[in-house]
Amino acid sequence: MGRKKKKQKREVDELLLDAIFSIEHEWKQIKSIVNQSIEPTFDGKSTEKIAQSKYLFLLREAKHRKISAVRYSK
């Protein structure tokens, strides 16, 4: 690979990691709200499942790309 492709791959990998951390935070917030609710609504539960699905999808993509958060620590 050329330098430009390596740089582009690194940038995309960093964006993927940022998205993973962001979605993880969002999912955990929603999960906390749903768990604290006396009667969680269907919309709340479905929003939680959507956020969880996004998070797991991004984790699978990171695994497929063989990237690690440790490698890209800032």
N, C-alpha and C positions, 0 to 999 in steps of 0.2 A: 504494500500500500504506500501511496505517496504521503507526504507530510500533510497535504490539504485534506485527504480523506481521513487520516488519523485525527486531525484536529476536529473535523466535522463529527466523527464518531464520538469523540470525547464530549463535545458540546451536546450531542443528542443524549448520550448516556447521563450527563449531568442534569439535563432537563427531565429525563425519566426519573431519576432519583428525587429531584425536587417534587415532581408530581406524586411520587409514591409517598413521601413524607406529608405532603399536603392532604392527600386523600385519606391517609391513615388518621391524621388529626381530625378531619371532618367526620370520618366513620366513627371514631371513638367518642366524639362529642354527641353525635346523633344517638349512638348506642346508650350513652349515659342518660340522655334525656328520656329515651324510650323506657329504660330500666327504672327510672325514678317516677315515671307516670303511673298513676293509679290504674287508669284504663287506657293503655296505649291505643291509638287509633290505627286503622288499617294503613292510612297514609304514612304514619310515622314508622310503622314496621316495614313497609315497602321501601321507604326512603333509606332506612338502615340497610336493607338487603341490597339495594342498588349501590350504595357507597361501599359495602363489603365486596360486592362483585367487582367494582372498579379497582379496588385495592388488590384483590387477588389476581385480577388480570394483569395489572402492572407488575406485580411480583413475578408472575410467570414470564412476562416479557423480559424482566431484568435477568431472570435465571437463564432464559434462552440466549440473551446477549452476553451472558457470563460477566455481569458487572456486580460490583460490591460497593456498599457505601463506605467501607473502610478505605478502599483504594482512592476514592474521590473526596476524602475529607478536606475541608477548606481551612 
